[in-house]
C-alpha cells in the first residue's frame, strides 16, 4: 500500500523531498509519486542529468 501503485515502492528511489527540491509543489510531487510511470520517468531524467 505504498505510493508505487502496486508496482513496487518507487518512493525509496525517488523520495518526496527530492521532487520538492526540484521546485515541484507538494501536491504535484505527491501526485507524481502516485503515478508509477511519472515516477519512473522523473527518476530516469534525474539520473541522466546528474551523471
Steps between C-alpha positions, in 0.01 A plus 500: 500500500778740414519779248615274219155404380559132573803479272763534769582784735659764278507750788811325634674588172348845461396651832248780529775730624689457172201616300442793732867597464447515123237767555184293471226602741385249762185391315675454165782303661259272684296442184818419307594235755157337479539455124766233451567598137557864592721395792709276275537773237599761758755263654646430155530870417658578838748215454587626152569858603700404807753291308 
